[in-house]
Amino acid sequence: MPVLPGVEKTNMPPKNRSERRKKLITELIGDAASGRQAGLITDMIETALQLGRDHASILDLKLISRSMREIQNAAAIFRQYAGVRKVAVFGSARTRPEAPDFKLAHDFASRIVKENFMIITGGGDGIMGAAQEGAGAEMSFGLNIRLPFEQHPNPVIHGDPKCINFNYFFARKLSFVKETSAFVLFPGGFGTMDEGFEVLTLLQTGKTSLVPIILMDRPNGFYWETWRRFLDNDLLELGLISPSDFNLFTITHDVEHAVAEIKNFYKIFHSYRWVRDTMVVRITQRLTPAAVQKLNEQFSALLTSGSITQGEALPEESDDHAVAGLPRLVLTPNKRDFARLRLLINAINDSSVTEGDAEG
């Protein structure tokens, strides 16, 4: 089996070969990375070498190699716009320009970019093209998927550096979820249903951070109300979902309502991360002691121990430099009802802030 140069294939104990390999990897990384970055890159190289030792098939190696390149390329492009929140727009590629939903998607995108959000779509026609027209190429991304039949990005995003081509749906979906601060879904087919249910599943299970999900339809349309009845009459009735899961999404027919839902979600709440079982909520303004006490009273049943306290960044957050100065709310909630945590975020945004931190 091929080995790294300088690592003898025989006559060297396994421990020595391992140490020599690590030394060569460290030299290979050089000044490309340091600290935790270097450690994680080392892990990736070790994993790649293990694939060789496992005699992975060419098919598996091609899949892993190509998906890694796709994820790396997308991350590099998005990194240039890391300071701007983004809204993903999903919907049918078959929606015609004369359809009311087309105009609604166009108007929503045009309106949300005025609030300093960027737009991400699948890069195709229909609802995606409408949103891209409304936002403009400068304020939008297109995550285009290569399909067996001819597929081109819509004219607005075609040729733009922010038009990213994917071979694998899972790599494309990962980029959507990782980079998005809100999801807005318009009527669509299997793809829209797939994207909507997948995002809801990730939120419901805590596998991605809570964000707004807005389900939009034209005035007097009934697409999402019909979908909601399926949830009520079948999934909920059979006990396959919980009543609180309905807190994860909002149905609306109004652009201003959709924009307000997204803006209000980030009114005081900024983001959160987990430090083991502790949830650390970053907020843009300090809450009054009375507001913190009210949160404790409202959400005591959500906590597994202790109470909600207000403080500063934890030592474990030292790598999050961009949010180091933000106040924190710290709590230990149960991890079985993330929809209830969505209500906690709503309550935080409705809370009173200390006078010195109040906006305006």
C-alpha positions as CSV (number, residue, x, y, z in Angstrom):
1,M,0.0,0.0,0.0
2,P,1.4,3.5,-0.9
3,V,2.6,5.5,2.1
4,L,3.6,9.0,2.8
5,P,7.3,9.7,1.7
6,G,9.5,9.1,4.7
7,V,7.2,6.6,6.3
8,E,8.9,3.1,5.9
9,K,6.5,0.4,4.8
10,T,8.2,-2.2,6.9
11,N,10.6,-2.6,9.8
12,M,9.0,0.2,11.8
13,P,6.7,-0.4,14.8
14,P,3.1,0.8,14.2
15,K,3.5,3.5,17.0
16,N,6.6,4.9,15.3
17,R,4.9,4.9,11.9
18,S,1.9,6.8,13.4
19,E,4.2,9.4,15.0
20,R,6.2,9.8,11.8
21,R,3.0,10.2,9.8
22,K,1.7,12.9,12.1
23,K,5.0,14.8,11.9
24,L,4.8,14.7,8.0
25,I,1.2,15.9,8.1
26,T,2.2,18.8,10.4
27,E,5.0,19.7,7.9
28,L,2.6,19.4,5.0
29,I,0.1,21.8,6.6
30,G,3.0,24.2,7.4
31,D,1.7,27.8,7.8
32,A,-1.6,27.1,6.1
33,A,-3.3,26.7,9.4
34,S,-2.7,26.7,13.2
35,G,-4.4,25.9,16.5
36,R,-7.8,24.2,16.2
37,Q,-7.8,24.7,12.4
38,A,-4.6,22.7,12.0
39,G,-6.0,20.0,14.3
40,L,-9.2,19.6,12.2
41,I,-7.3,19.6,8.9
42,T,-5.0,16.9,10.4
43,D,-8.2,14.9,11.2
44,M,-9.4,15.3,7.6
45,I,-6.0,14.1,6.2
46,E,-6.0,11.2,8.5
47,T,-9.5,10.3,7.4
48,A,-8.4,10.4,3.8
49,L,-5.5,8.1,4.5
50,Q,-7.8,5.7,6.3
51,L,-9.9,5.5,3.2
52,G,-6.8,4.2,1.4
53,R,-6.1,1.7,4.2
54,D,-9.7,0.5,4.0
55,H,-9.4,0.0,0.2
56,A,-12.4,2.2,-0.4
57,S,-13.9,1.8,-3.9
58,I,-13.2,4.3,-6.6
59,L,-16.9,5.2,-6.5
60,D,-16.8,6.1,-2.8
61,L,-13.5,8.0,-3.3
62,K,-15.0,10.0,-6.2
63,L,-18.1,10.8,-4.1
64,I,-16.2,11.9,-1.0
65,S,-13.6,13.9,-3.0
66,R,-16.1,15.7,-5.2
67,S,-18.5,16.5,-2.3
68,M,-15.6,17.9,-0.2
69,R,-14.6,20.1,-3.1
70,E,-18.2,21.3,-3.6
71,I,-18.5,22.1,0.1
72,Q,-15.1,23.9,0.2
73,N,-15.9,26.0,-2.8
74,A,-19.3,27.1,-1.5
75,A,-17.9,27.9,1.9
76,A,-15.2,30.0,0.4
77,I,-17.7,32.1,-1.6
78,F,-20.1,32.5,1.3
79,R,-17.3,33.5,3.6
80,Q,-16.9,36.7,1.7
81,Y,-20.4,37.7,2.8
82,A,-20.3,36.3,6.3
83,G,-21.4,39.5,7.9
84,V,-24.7,39.7,6.0
85,R,-27.7,37.5,7.0
86,K,-29.3,35.6,4.2
87,V,-32.9,34.4,3.4
88,A,-33.4,31.2,1.4
89,V,-36.4,31.2,-1.0
90,F,-37.8,27.9,-2.2
91,G,-40.6,27.3,-4.7
92,S,-41.6,25.8,-8.0
93,A,-39.3,26.2,-11.1
94,R,-42.5,25.9,-13.2
95,T,-44.2,29.0,-11.9
96,R,-44.8,31.3,-14.9
97,P,-44.0,35.1,-14.8
98,E,-47.7,36.0,-15.1
99,A,-48.6,33.9,-12.0
100,P,-49.5,35.8,-8.8
101,D,-46.9,33.7,-6.9
102,F,-44.2,34.9,-9.2
103,K,-45.0,38.6,-8.4
104,L,-45.2,37.8,-4.7
105,A,-41.7,36.2,-4.7
106,H,-40.4,39.1,-6.7
107,D,-41.9,41.6,-4.3
108,F,-40.7,39.8,-1.2
109,A,-37.1,39.6,-2.4
110,S,-37.1,43.2,-3.4
111,R,-38.5,44.2,0.1
112,I,-36.2,42.0,2.2
113,V,-33.0,43.1,0.6
114,K,-33.9,46.7,1.7
115,E,-33.6,45.3,5.3
116,N,-30.0,44.3,4.6
117,F,-30.6,40.6,3.9
118,M,-29.3,38.8,0.9
119,I,-31.3,36.1,-1.0
120,I,-30.3,32.5,-1.7
121,T,-32.3,30.5,-4.3
122,G,-31.7,27.2,-6.2
123,G,-30.7,29.4,-9.1
124,G,-33.4,28.1,-11.5
125,D,-36.5,29.6,-13.1
126,G,-39.9,30.2,-11.7
127,I,-40.1,31.3,-8.1
128,M,-36.3,31.2,-7.9
129,G,-35.9,33.5,-10.9
130,A,-38.6,35.8,-9.5
131,A,-36.8,36.2,-6.2
132,Q,-33.5,36.8,-8.0
133,E,-35.1,39.4,-10.2
134,G,-36.5,41.1,-7.1
135,A,-33.2,41.0,-5.1
136,G,-30.8,41.7,-8.0
137,A,-27.7,39.7,-8.7
138,E,-25.6,41.8,-6.3
139,M,-27.7,40.8,-3.3
140,S,-28.3,37.1,-4.2
141,F,-26.8,33.7,-4.5
142,G,-27.8,30.9,-6.8
143,L,-27.1,27.3,-5.7
144,N,-27.6,25.5,-9.0
145,I,-27.9,21.7,-9.2
146,R,-26.7,19.7,-12.2
147,L,-29.5,17.5,-13.5
148,P,-29.7,14.8,-16.1
149,F,-31.8,17.1,-18.3
150,E,-30.5,20.4,-19.4
151,Q,-30.4,22.9,-16.5
152,H,-29.2,26.4,-16.7
153,P,-29.2,29.1,-14.0
154,N,-31.7,31.9,-14.5
155,P,-30.5,34.9,-16.4
156,V,-30.1,37.1,-13.4
157,I,-27.6,35.0,-11.6
158,H,-26.0,33.2,-14.6
159,G,-22.3,34.0,-14.8
160,D,-22.2,35.7,-11.4
161,P,-19.4,34.6,-9.0
162,K,-22.2,33.8,-6.4
163,C,-23.8,31.3,-8.7
164,I,-22.5,28.0,-7.3
165,N,-22.9,24.7,-9.2
166,F,-23.5,21.4,-7.3
167,N,-23.4,17.8,-8.4
168,Y,-24.9,16.5,-5.2
169,F,-28.2,17.5,-3.6
170,F,-26.9,16.9,-0.1
171,A,-23.9,19.3,-0.5
172,R,-26.3,21.9,-1.9
173,K,-28.8,21.4,1.0
174,L,-25.9,21.6,3.5
175,S,-25.0,25.0,2.1
176,F,-28.6,26.2,2.2
177,V,-29.0,25.2,5.9
178,K,-25.5,26.4,7.0
179,E,-25.7,29.8,5.5
180,T,-29.4,30.7,5.9
181,S,-31.0,32.9,8.6
182,A,-34.6,32.4,7.5
183,F,-36.5,30.2,5.0
184,V,-39.4,31.4,2.8
185,L,-41.3,28.8,0.9
186,F,-43.7,29.4,-1.9
187,P,-46.0,26.8,-3.5
188,G,-44.0,24.1,-5.3
189,G,-43.7,20.4,-6.1
190,F,-41.7,17.5,-4.7
191,G,-38.5,19.6,-4.4
192,T,-40.2,22.3,-2.3
193,M,-41.9,19.7,-0.1
194,D,-38.6,17.9,0.3
195,E,-36.7,21.1,1.3
196,G,-39.5,22.3,3.6
197,F,-39.9,19.0,5.5
198,E,-36.1,18.6,5.7
199,V,-35.6,22.0,7.3
200,L,-38.5,21.4,9.7
201,T,-37.0,18.0,10.7
202,L,-33.6,19.6,11.3
203,L,-35.2,22.3,13.5
204,Q,-37.5,19.9,15.3
205,T,-34.5,17.6,16.2
206,G,-32.1,20.4,17.0
207,K,-29.7,19.4,14.2
208,T,-29.5,23.0,13.0
209,S,-30.1,26.4,14.7
210,L,-33.7,27.7,15.0
211,V,-34.6,30.2,12.3
212,P,-37.9,31.6,10.9
213,I,-39.7,29.4,8.4
214,I,-42.3,31.4,6.4
215,L,-44.8,29.7,4.1
216,M,-46.1,32.2,1.6
217,D,-48.9,32.1,-0.9
218,R,-50.8,34.6,-3.0
219,P,-53.8,36.4,-1.4
220,N,-56.7,34.1,-1.2
221,G,-54.5,31.1,-2.1
222,F,-54.9,27.9,-0.1
223,Y,-51.8,25.9,-0.9
224,W,-50.3,26.0,2.6
225,E,-53.6,25.9,4.4
226,T,-54.2,22.6,2.6
227,W,-50.8,21.4,3.7
228,R,-51.6,22.5,7.2
229,R,-54.8,20.4,7.3
230,F,-52.7,17.4,6.4
231,L,-50.5,18.0,9.4
232,D,-53.6,18.6,11.6
233,N,-55.8,15.7,10.4
234,D,-53.1,13.1,9.9
235,L,-49.7,13.7,11.5
236,L,-51.0,15.4,14.7
237,E,-54.1,13.2,15.0
238,L,-52.0,10.0,14.8
239,G,-49.5,11.4,17.4
240,L,-46.7,11.6,14.9
241,I,-45.9,15.2,15.7
242,S,-46.5,17.4,18.7
243,P,-48.8,20.5,19.0
244,S,-45.8,22.6,19.7
245,D,-44.2,21.7,16.4
246,F,-46.6,24.2,14.7
247,N,-44.6,27.0,16.4
248,L,-41.8,26.2,13.9
249,F,-43.5,27.9,10.9
250,T,-45.7,30.8,10.0
251,I,-48.2,30.9,7.1
252,T,-48.9,34.3,5.5
253,H,-50.2,35.9,2.3
254,D,-48.6,39.2,3.0
255,V,-45.1,40.4,2.1
256,E,-44.9,42.9,5.0
257,H,-45.9,40.2,7.5
258,A,-43.2,37.9,6.2
259,V,-40.6,40.7,6.4
260,A,-41.7,41.6,9.9
261,E,-41.5,38.0,11.1
262,I,-37.9,37.7,10.0
263,K,-36.8,41.2,11.3
264,N,-38.5,40.6,14.7
265,F,-36.7,37.2,15.1
266,Y,-33.4,39.2,15.2
267,K,-34.7,42.2,17.1
268,I,-32.8,41.2,20.3
269,F,-31.9,37.6,19.7
270,H,-28.7,37.2,17.7
271,S,-27.7,33.5,17.8
272,Y,-26.9,30.6,20.1
273,R,-24.6,27.7,20.6
274,W,-24.3,24.7,22.8
275,V,-21.6,24.2,25.4
276,R,-22.2,20.6,26.3
277,D,-25.8,20.6,27.7
278,T,-25.8,24.4,28.2
279,M,-27.5,26.7,25.7
280,V,-25.8,30.0,25.4
281,V,-28.1,32.6,23.7
282,R,-26.3,35.7,22.3
283,I,-28.4,38.8,22.5
284,T,-27.8,42.3,21.1
285,Q,-29.1,44.2,24.2
286,R,-29.1,43.3,27.9
287,L,-32.5,42.5,29.4
288,T,-33.8,44.0,32.6
289,P,-33.7,41.8,35.7
290,A,-37.5,41.8,35.6
291,A,-37.5,40.5,32.0
292,V,-35.1,37.7,32.9
293,Q,-37.3,36.8,35.9
294,K,-40.3,36.7,33.6
295,L,-38.5,34.4,31.2
296,N,-37.8,32.1,34.1
297,E,-41.5,32.1,35.1
298,Q,-42.7,31.4,31.6
299,F,-40.2,28.7,30.7
300,S,-39.5,27.0,34.0
301,A,-40.9,23.7,32.6
302,L,-38.4,23.8,29.7
303,L,-35.4,23.8,32.1
304,T,-33.8,20.5,33.3
305,S,-31.9,22.3,36.0
306,G,-31.0,25.8,37.3
307,S,-32.5,28.9,35.9
308,I,-32.0,31.3,33.0
309,T,-29.2,33.7,33.9
310,Q,-27.7,36.7,32.1
311,G,-24.0,37.2,31.8
312,E,-21.1,37.4,29.4
313,A,-19.4,35.0,27.0
314,L,-18.3,31.7,28.4
315,P,-14.7,30.7,28.3
316,E,-15.6,27.9,25.8
317,E,-16.7,30.6,23.3
318,S,-13.3,32.1,23.0
319,D,-13.2,31.1,19.3
320,D,-16.3,33.1,18.5
321,H,-14.6,36.5,18.1
322,A,-17.3,38.2,16.1
323,V,-19.8,37.9,18.9
324,A,-17.4,38.1,21.9
325,G,-18.9,41.3,23.3
326,L,-22.6,40.4,23.1
327,P,-24.5,39.7,26.4
328,R,-25.6,36.1,27.0
329,L,-28.6,34.3,28.4
330,V,-27.5,30.9,29.8
331,L,-29.8,28.0,30.4
332,T,-30.0,24.2,30.5
333,P,-33.1,23.2,28.6
334,N,-34.3,19.8,27.7
335,K,-33.5,18.8,24.2
336,R,-36.8,17.1,23.3
337,D,-38.9,20.2,22.4
338,F,-37.0,22.6,20.2
339,A,-40.3,24.2,19.2
340,R,-40.7,25.4,22.7
341,L,-37.2,27.0,22.4
342,R,-38.6,28.8,19.4
343,L,-41.2,30.4,21.7
344,L,-38.4,31.3,24.1
345,I,-36.7,33.3,21.3
346,N,-40.0,35.1,20.6
347,A,-40.3,36.0,24.3
348,I,-36.7,37.3,24.4
349,N,-37.5,39.6,21.5
350,D,-40.6,40.9,23.3
351,S,-38.6,41.5,26.5
352,S,-37.7,44.9,28.1
353,V,-34.0,45.9,27.7
354,T,-31.9,48.0,30.1
355,E,-32.2,51.7,29.4
356,G,-28.5,52.2,28.4
357,D,-28.8,49.4,25.8
358,A,-32.2,50.3,24.3
359,E,-32.1,51.2,20.6
360,G,-32.5,54.8,19.5
